Amino acid sequence: MSAERPVLPPVRLNSEAELARDALAAPLFVRAVRLARWAGPETRVGAGGELVEAQLPAAAEHLGLPADEDGAAYASEAWRLAVDTGLLDVTDPDGEGEDDGAEGTVTAGENLALLTTGSPQEILAIWLDGLDAVHADATAPLLDDFADLVGEDGSIDFDALDWDPEEETEFLDGVLGNLYLLTLADNGAGDAPVPLPALAASMIVPDDMGEPTDDILEQVSEAMMRLDDQFRLLEPIGIVEYQPVDEALMAEAGDPADTAADADEEDVTRYGMVRLTPLGLYGIRARMLEAGVSAPAVGDLADKGADALLDGVAHYPEAAARAEIQLWLAGRGAGGAVPAAAELLAAARGTDEGAPLRRLHCQQALALAGEEAEPAVRAVLADPELGGLARVWLAEHGATDVPAPSEAMVFWLAIDTIAAQLDADGELDELQGLVEGLSAQHTGFFDEIWRVDHPATAEVLEAMGRLHSDKKAAKDARKAAFKARSRAGG
């Protein structure tokens, strides 16, 4: 492996302006903003910053919600988000914290004005604070009977909760990480809704397990129902589109989890379906970056040097690599094709393990640079490492005055090309076709190629011996690999 492969594939994010608009349109965020603008000097808040119960019906009415228990709950949730994101500033009574029966005051926070005057980055930073708050709510313990947890002295028995905050957070982050990976699958084409049972199973069922045991299925069912609650909380902040578990299943099976494992393709949607939104991709990636996870995005390399570009896209999927290179070239501006091409070619030199793959991506980048790159390409025709790819580029662009390569350069380019494809982990059929095509172009190919002074000669010949479908050619390749290793002293 020539370059450190990214743990996650690169994500193609919407522009910050588009993401900021999505953030401002998230239902929970909308309600929080409306309450922040509604609040005034007469608004009464508790010592902990919560809206007092007597004010909840008015808050719900302002949001267009019914003045009942559900409306009050939604209003309370939106109020907490407004406080958590700095849209509102709450002052405790007398500045001393909690006080029985005392009420605090509320004023507009600095962040409220930023929603209309701030940059997209500032709006997204506020939204991310909201995501953190909602994520914390989603991993909080479920209190069926809070009174049972309160002791005679008024203290709360946290041990009775059977709740590990770190474990809960790690589990939900793992689920969101799996959803992120599934969304980026197949070059970003894997953004179809994911069945909730499958997502729960991805966290519970061991990879090497064949038929899940009853105990594992029970754990999957419990996780699925917990995720149903969590995704219901996460959807209003805008990171997922969620179709909840069909409540009619409760009546049919007592507990929908009991039959989730047996759901067929026709009714699997009844067990919950979830999809990460473009804003969700941004939000989950931001959380991963904050946690120290390498989560690249297309455009990260646009302002870097050519060496960082070629190393960075080394193991990107083809479409993502192409998009990254296009952004990099566009950043060089009009008239920058020649210096950009020269920088790419300079970065492609080398005899290290990753050099062949750098040269392969350099060749792809030069193809995107267009005919304006020709002077820089012609300047390396005599270079032993770059002369071969320069000739290929010129021939592809219709040049007729290209000097013929020496036999040594032809063989060196063949080794370099196969070495790059081996490192790129390309399709086996394509690699086999390349191996057989190159060896068939020259009589006595394996009698000569073992002499090529390339660091990957022996490795490439060994691979050719494994891949070539012709038994005699495969044997010749293995013999040539032995000669190459002997020649190199290894």
ChimeraX attribute file (.defattr): number of C-alpha atoms within 10 A of each C-alpha:
attribute: neighborCount
match mode: 1-to-1
recipient: residues
	/A:1	10
	/A:2	17
	/A:3	16
	/A:4	11
	/A:5	14
	/A:6	16
	/A:7	10
	/A:8	16
	/A:9	23
	/A:10	24
	/A:11	21
	/A:12	19
	/A:13	16
	/A:14	13
	/A:15	9
	/A:16	16
	/A:17	14
	/A:18	13
	/A:19	21
	/A:20	22
	/A:21	14
	/A:22	20
	/A:23	25
	/A:24	18
	/A:25	15
	/A:26	18
	/A:27	16
	/A:28	26
	/A:29	24
	/A:30	18
	/A:31	24
	/A:32	28
	/A:33	21
	/A:34	17
	/A:35	23
	/A:36	24
	/A:37	14
	/A:38	13
	/A:39	16
	/A:40	13
	/A:41	8
	/A:42	8
	/A:43	16
	/A:44	20
	/A:45	22
	/A:46	21
	/A:47	24
	/A:48	16
	/A:49	24
	/A:50	17
	/A:51	22
	/A:52	16
	/A:53	13
	/A:54	11
	/A:55	15
	/A:56	21
	/A:57	20
	/A:58	17
	/A:59	26
	/A:60	24
	/A:61	15
	/A:62	16
	/A:63	19
	/A:64	12
	/A:65	16
	/A:66	15
	/A:67	17
	/A:68	12
	/A:69	12
	/A:70	12
	/A:71	20
	/A:72	22
	/A:73	15
	/A:74	19
	/A:75	29
	/A:76	23
	/A:77	18
	/A:78	25
	/A:79	27
	/A:80	18
	/A:81	27
	/A:82	28
	/A:83	20
	/A:84	20
	/A:85	25
	/A:86	18
	/A:87	25
	/A:88	26
	/A:89	19
	/A:90	20
	/A:91	19
	/A:92	20
	/A:93	20
	/A:94	13
	/A:95	9
	/A:96	9
	/A:97	13
	/A:98	16
	/A:99	14
	/A:100	8
	/A:101	8
	/A:102	14
	/A:103	21
	/A:104	23
	/A:105	19
	/A:106	21
	/A:107	16
	/A:108	19
	/A:109	17
	/A:110	13
	/A:111	20
	/A:112	20
	/A:113	11
	/A:114	15
	/A:115	18
	/A:116	10
	/A:117	11
	/A:118	13
	/A:119	14
	/A:120	20
	/A:121	13
	/A:122	15
	/A:123	23
	/A:124	24
	/A:125	17
	/A:126	22
	/A:127	23
	/A:128	20
	/A:129	15
	/A:130	24
	/A:131	24
	/A:132	15
	/A:133	16
	/A:134	23
	/A:135	19
	/A:136	13
	/A:137	15
	/A:138	21
	/A:139	23
	/A:140	15
	/A:141	13
	/A:142	13
	/A:143	10
	/A:144	7
	/A:145	8
	/A:146	10
	/A:147	10
	/A:148	11
	/A:149	16
	/A:150	14
	/A:151	10
	/A:152	7
	/A:153	6
	/A:154	9
	/A:155	9
	/A:156	15
	/A:157	11
	/A:158	11
	/A:159	9
	/A:160	10
	/A:161	13
	/A:162	8
	/A:163	14
	/A:164	14
	/A:165	13
	/A:166	9
	/A:167	11
	/A:168	16
	/A:169	16
	/A:170	13
	/A:171	18
	/A:172	20
	/A:173	17
	/A:174	14
	/A:175	18
	/A:176	20
	/A:177	18
	/A:178	16
	/A:179	24
	/A:180	24
	/A:181	18
	/A:182	20
	/A:183	23
	/A:184	19
	/A:185	14
	/A:186	13
	/A:187	17
	/A:188	17
	/A:189	10
	/A:190	16
	/A:191	20
	/A:192	12
	/A:193	19
	/A:194	20
	/A:195	18
	/A:196	30
	/A:197	25
	/A:198	19
	/A:199	21
	/A:200	22
	/A:201	20
	/A:202	16
	/A:203	17
	/A:204	18
	/A:205	18
	/A:206	11
	/A:207	8
	/A:208	6
	/A:209	8
	/A:210	8
	/A:211	9
	/A:212	15
	/A:213	11
	/A:214	9
	/A:215	9
	/A:216	15
	/A:217	21
	/A:218	16
	/A:219	17
	/A:220	27
	/A:221	24
	/A:222	15
	/A:223	21
	/A:224	25
	/A:225	20
	/A:226	16
	/A:227	24
	/A:228	20
	/A:229	15
	/A:230	18
	/A:231	23
	/A:232	16
	/A:233	16
	/A:234	20
	/A:235	22
	/A:236	19
	/A:237	26
	/A:238	23
	/A:239	24
	/A:240	23
	/A:241	18
	/A:242	20
	/A:243	20
	/A:244	19
	/A:245	23
	/A:246	12
	/A:247	12
	/A:248	12
	/A:249	17
	/A:250	13
	/A:251	9
	/A:252	10
	/A:253	12
	/A:254	11
	/A:255	15
	/A:256	21
	/A:257	23
	/A:258	16
	/A:259	15
	/A:260	23
	/A:261	18
	/A:262	11
	/A:263	13
	/A:264	9
	/A:265	7
	/A:266	7
	/A:267	11
	/A:268	19
	/A:269	20
	/A:270	19
	/A:271	25
	/A:272	24
	/A:273	22
	/A:274	22
	/A:275	23
	/A:276	25
	/A:277	18
	/A:278	19
	/A:279	24
	/A:280	24
	/A:281	23
	/A:282	22
	/A:283	22
	/A:284	21
	/A:285	22
	/A:286	16
	/A:287	17
	/A:288	14
	/A:289	13
	/A:290	10
	/A:291	9
	/A:292	9
	/A:293	14
	/A:294	15
	/A:295	17
	/A:296	19
	/A:297	17
	/A:298	20
	/A:299	19
	/A:300	14
	/A:301	19
	/A:302	19
	/A:303	14
	/A:304	13
	/A:305	14
	/A:306	25
	/A:307	17
	/A:308	14
	/A:309	24
	/A:310	25
	/A:311	21
	/A:312	21
	/A:313	24
	/A:314	25
	/A:315	21
	/A:316	21
	/A:317	16
	/A:318	13
	/A:319	11
	/A:320	21
	/A:321	22
	/A:322	18
	/A:323	14
	/A:324	25
	/A:325	26
	/A:326	16
	/A:327	17
	/A:328	22
	/A:329	22
	/A:330	14
	/A:331	14
	/A:332	15
	/A:333	10
	/A:334	8
	/A:335	10
	/A:336	15
	/A:337	23
	/A:338	19
	/A:339	14
	/A:340	23
	/A:341	25
	/A:342	20
	/A:343	16
	/A:344	24
	/A:345	26
	/A:346	16
	/A:347	20
	/A:348	25
	/A:349	18
	/A:350	14
	/A:351	12
	/A:352	10
	/A:353	16
	/A:354	20
	/A:355	22
	/A:356	28
	/A:357	27
	/A:358	28
	/A:359	26
	/A:360	21
	/A:361	24
	/A:362	27
	/A:363	21
	/A:364	15
	/A:365	24
	/A:366	26
	/A:367	14
	/A:368	15
	/A:369	20
	/A:370	13
	/A:371	16
	/A:372	14
	/A:373	21
	/A:374	20
	/A:375	14
	/A:376	20
	/A:377	22
	/A:378	15
	/A:379	14
	/A:380	19
	/A:381	19
	/A:382	14
	/A:383	12
	/A:384	13
	/A:385	23
	/A:386	23
	/A:387	20
	/A:388	23
	/A:389	23
	/A:390	24
	/A:391	20
	/A:392	13
	/A:393	21
	/A:394	18
	/A:395	13
	/A:396	10
	/A:397	13
	/A:398	10
	/A:399	12
	/A:400	8
	/A:401	8
	/A:402	14
	/A:403	9
	/A:404	10
	/A:405	14
	/A:406	10
	/A:407	12
	/A:408	15
	/A:409	20
	/A:410	19
	/A:411	25
	/A:412	21
	/A:413	21
	/A:414	20
	/A:415	26
	/A:416	24
	/A:417	20
	/A:418	26
	/A:419	25
	/A:420	24
	/A:421	18
	/A:422	19
	/A:423	17
	/A:424	18
	/A:425	11
	/A:426	12
	/A:427	10
	/A:428	12
	/A:429	10
	/A:430	10
	/A:431	19
	/A:432	18
	/A:433	13
	/A:434	19
	/A:435	23
	/A:436	17
	/A:437	12
	/A:438	16
	/A:439	19
	/A:440	12
	/A:441	9
	/A:442	13
	/A:443	9
	/A:444	11
	/A:445	17
	/A:446	20
	/A:447	13
	/A:448	14
	/A:449	24
	/A:450	25
	/A:451	19
	/A:452	19
	/A:453	15
	/A:454	18
	/A:455	15
	/A:456	21
	/A:457	26
	/A:458	27
	/A:459	18
	/A:460	25
	/A:461	28
	/A:462	20
	/A:463	21
	/A:464	25
	/A:465	23
	/A:466	15
	/A:467	21
	/A:468	21
	/A:469	14
	/A:470	11
	/A:471	12
	/A:472	11
	/A:473	19
	/A:474	21
	/A:475	17
	/A:476	19
	/A:477	28
	/A:478	21
	/A:479	17
	/A:480	24
	/A:481	25
	/A:482	18
	/A:483	18
	/A:484	24
	/A:485	14
	/A:486	12
	/A:487	13
	/A:488	13
	/A:489	7
	/A:490	9
